Amino acid sequence: MKSATSEVPGLWPICRRLVLLLVFGACLATARAESQEEGTPLPSRDVSLVFKDISGADSGGVKYTRLKRDDQGKLLALQTAVLRMVPEDGGPDVDYVDLIGAVHIGEHQYYQQINGLFRQYDVVLYELVAPKGTRIPRGGGNNRSIIGGMQHGMRKLLGLGLQLEDVDYHLSNLVHADLSPEEFRASMEKRNETISGIIGKAWLAGMGRQQSAVYMRNQMMLFHNLLSGDSNKALKIWFAGEMADMDAMQRAMEGKNGTTLLRERNRKVVQVLREEIHKGHRRIAIFYGAAHLAGIQELIAKDLGLKPAKIAWLDAWDLR
């Protein structure tokens, strides 16, 4: 028996491909950014984080994206986490390390808050597969890659902003903390990996969860919202549900041995974190795609003796 949403022919494969681009697009598209002409990023907006104490909670249960609802269950926002980690006894001499979850397409106000948040740290480590020390041009440059074009199309379709355009990567306290293209390629060759193979794993994971309660609920919600006549909002809500449920996709991608796309880049940022701690910085942030942060959290807990203490949330997409 067909579900009601199966009457929208060809929509799900397209949506799944676009979700994959949202999750993985930045690491594939930003290496060219340093050669493009500059524009203007968004101004900063003051942000005061409201932290919740999670020091006694299961540290392995932290999620970095979630859907925010009101008391009646109405969707309000797709949110990304700011997880504060503090040193245990014998840990490094820092006040805290904040893991700031990024989504590559979001509200302009979200990126304004990110720009304001960055000013509160001694140093912010950020992701970009590019030569060491690369700075993303103000305004993101003119990315003519296929994925860059898809991301621009997605942000217009959903009425959102783009991380590479809106975030001010020229703030003096930002530090590049990622693999170079040469390191990325060498790691993939050593592991006998391809980007298409990694995304294929995630695709299969997505196919395998099509009968899950979460997936079916998202399908039915999309069909209901499409009937309301606001197709842009309907797609935005559907994508938000998929983004908030990326855990299965991440596990399928990583498998037992991990991947260059996630694990090796996570190791690189922890290496840079050690260097910045050695320089005497005490208030540090790591600004990476939300799919990375569970792995980064695990590494800095194991290798550096940091533990989760508090969590706060930022509204990345307005779903009202």
Buried (B, 14 or more C-beta within 10 A) or exposed (E): EEEEBEEEEEBBEEBBBBBBBBBBBBBBBBBBBBEBEBEEBBEBBEBEBEBEEBEEEEBEEBBBBBBBEEEEEEBBBBBBBBBBBBBEEEBBEBEBBBBBBBBBBBBBBBBBBBBBBBBBBBBBBBBBBBEEEBBBBBBBBBBEBEBBEBBBEBBEBBEBBBBBBBBBBEBEBBBBBBBBEEBBEBBBEEBEBEBEEBBBBBBEBBEEBEEEEEBBEBBEBBBEBBEEEEEEBBBBBBBBBBBBBBBBBBEBBBEEEBBBBBBBBBBBBBEBBEEBBEEEBBBBBBBBBBBBBBBBBBBBBEEBBBBBBBBBBBBBBBBE
